[in-house]
Structure formats: C-alpha cells, structure tokens
C-alpha cells in the first residue's frame, strides 16, 4: 500500500499500463516503452487530477452550490482559483480491486450519501488492455438509492507523445463548438483544430462539444520527432482540453465528459439516474 493505494500492472503485446486504486487512476500507459500518457509514480500523489476518474460530476460545480428537487445543496469547494467544487467525489477515494487478470482489472467503490450529495451510488471501472487497440475504459455507475440522482462522469488522462513538449506536436480533433467554461456560452472558435495544425504556444483550457456525438470520434496528437501519434476515442458529447501548463506542457489533458461544466446548475446533458439505473462512459487510448 502507498499514496495511490495499490498498483495493478496490465500487459498485452507491446502495451503496458499501471492502474492505481486511488481514484481508479491511470498512472502509466506505454507502448514499446514509450509514454502515451503523462505518468506519475504510483507511490506519489499526482498533480492536476492526473489520470483520475471523475464521478458524480466532471469539471466543476460553481461555488459548490446547486439546487435539486427544490432544495439547495452545498459541496466542498476544493478549487480556490475558480471557487468551485471540482472533479467529483471519488478522485481521492481508494477503490477496491474486485477482479483482475493479466490484461484487465475491475475496480469498484461505494459512494454513500453525504450532506452535499445525498445519493447512494456504486461505481465500477473496467480497464482492459489489448495488444492491437490499446487501453479501453468503462465507467459504469448504478444508483442504489431510492430517489433519482443528478449525475455526470468523466476522466482526466493527459495524452503525450513520449513526454515531448506539446509545442512541437500537432493536434487534430473533430469539428467542435467552443464554450466558455465559466458561463457555458458559445464563443468564437479561435481554437479550431478540425484541420490538423501545430499546437505551438497556444494555451487551451476550454470546453468543446463534439458535433458528431453520439457517433464515435477521436482526438489525436502527433509528434514528427517521436514518429508517433497518440489518440483518445470516445462517443461522449463533451470534452475539456487543457495544455498541461502546470505540468511543463509535457502532455495534453483530453477529458471526455458526459456533461459540461456546472451541469448541476445548468441541467445541460445532466443525467438523473433513477433507482437501479446505470450509466456507462467509455473511452480508449492507443497509438499509431
């Protein structure tokens, strides 16, 4: 046992992954020894929610406050910069390993009701490593309570081309609409990477909506120097992209989300899980 709980090593062909039980996080993913995500040592607490699962909401709830069923609830404000409750309640919980083999692991956690979120959920994350298609993840949550629960999900991997600074990499993502994180208002898209172009010194910490969802789509970062492309594929409608400025721009946070920031207040694409209802968010990471 260490700061990130337990470490589970998955191997399939030339891929290897290290999964940690705290936050059901991706601590490392390599192909032929080259990094596809910014890695952290399992025994250390990672910066910037690196690799964590984001449940029961991704991104933020403004001021940690929301209204549901005529009542006001207050969540712990854990991001002083935005004064918000950020990235859910399970990123720093120790999940239980309930099934494991050479190339897959299932982690599970019970989220009991609390004053700020009085709903009971069970969440399972299944990671599977494939020699051809890389790492797939499914975040499956069930409402085990007796009333509908507001719900969203996401994940927080930082994609990289073997830890090369992203300034020299190119980015390709599907044609998207760009939104302000704070107001969720559409803004002019000066960050259009639907045609592949170099990231350069561009700073990104923005919310995008994929026009192709629910059809599958992918985001790709490519390094000519490393002769590799790292990609994330999903069918989720929302995406947060961050240029990893807190992490020396060694990777790009590509965060698939079922709903946008502050969905607990706006209601945009927010799920209300009925008792015994489940929700599944899936994505995969690999390289060419």
Buried (B, 14 or more C-beta within 10 A) or exposed (E): EBEBBBBBBBEBEEBBBBBBBBBBBBBBBBBEEBBBBBBBBBEEEBEBBBBBBBBBBBBBBBBBBBEBEEEEBBBEBBEEEBEBBBBBBBBBBBBBBEEBEEBBBBBBBEBEEEEBBBBBBBBBBBBBBBEEBBBBBBBBBBBBBEBBBBBBBBBBBBBBBBBBBBEBBBBBBBBBEBBEBEEBEEEEBEBEBEEEEBBEEBEBEBBBBBEEBEEBBBBBBBBEEBEBBBBBBBBBBBBBBBBBEEBEBBBBBBBBBBBBBBBBBBEBBBBBBEBEBBBEBBBBBBBE
